[in-house]
């Protein structure tokens, strides 16, 4: 049901997704809603946000294992998100953005779970950029810009049915990562210190 | 009613905003819904998207009149959006993101109006960056990254109740604008050609 809900949130938002839709998509029995989600929709949203954050962290680490530089890492992640959206026919956006947009002002506990997911994704990406030789403070800022940028690109690209926003951000963030890597290796060619 | 709806979309999304809410907020008479919006909610969304795009274009041109460089222009726009969000107690996000997120896959005509709004905002920002001496192709890419980044920062910052995402993006996009301005003035100190 969590997997089905995550896909439905991407496509029709949080308020636009009912338990009835989730049951139909997951072919779970009707009684399982009350059994598994006694806290109702907000509890389902919480589980989706936790699952989404774990998947995002895994995606970042998978890309980091392939990338040979910070610039390549941000390119892989950003362009990967764009490909995912395009392959879905520009239907499947971010699964947690709808939570912020629909109930950001009325469900603080749920939004706090989303915040922790963003924070974990940012920290993970920043740590992998540090591994690739970018100093800590610079890595954090790049990670924040890259992940905020991806969230926005998922909106702009969905409206325009074009991956231009992902390509622009991938180029631009990669350019910054390259500068940061070059500056760091100039300062300390072997130690990679900040 | 359009002004009231735009503010409500920011705070509680598109699906989360009913005509009843809009009437309460705008103190318009009940009959006016059917008179002014015979096309219902989708027509209201269309008017909000058009008004929002016009306001965004005006904001960009207002910032351009104050900024003395492309870097300052992107800083003013991005930090301005962050200040707006923070001043609202992190309640008022983008007014058109909810349209994409809630009905992006089911109301193509409405999403097309949002697409035109994004495109007008991007073209306007790109043109103002060209005015500040950044070559056309580079200006377009920066404008796309800046506006997609702002849309995403409005989500991340709302969840985290912090303006960090705006500050990161403002610094990063301004750094790119500075490089582009410097590269252009090196190539052609007086003509400002691409």
Interface residues (C-beta under 8 A of the other chain):
Chain A: X11 X12 X13 X15 X16 X90 X91 X93 X94 X97 X98 X100 X101 X102 X103 X104 X105 X106 X111 X114 X115 X118 X119 X141 X142 X144 X145 X147 X148 X149 X150 X151 X152 X153 X154 X155 X156 X157 X158 X159 X160 X161 X164 X165 X168 X169 X171 X172 X173 X175 X176 X179
Chain B: X11 X12 X13 X15 X16 X90 X91 X93 X97 X98 X100 X101 X102 X103 X104 X105 X106 X111 X114 X115 X118 X119 X141 X142 X144 X145 X147 X148 X149 X150 X151 X152 X153 X154 X155 X156 X157 X158 X159 X160 X161 X164 X165 X168 X169 X171 X172 X173 X175 X176 X179
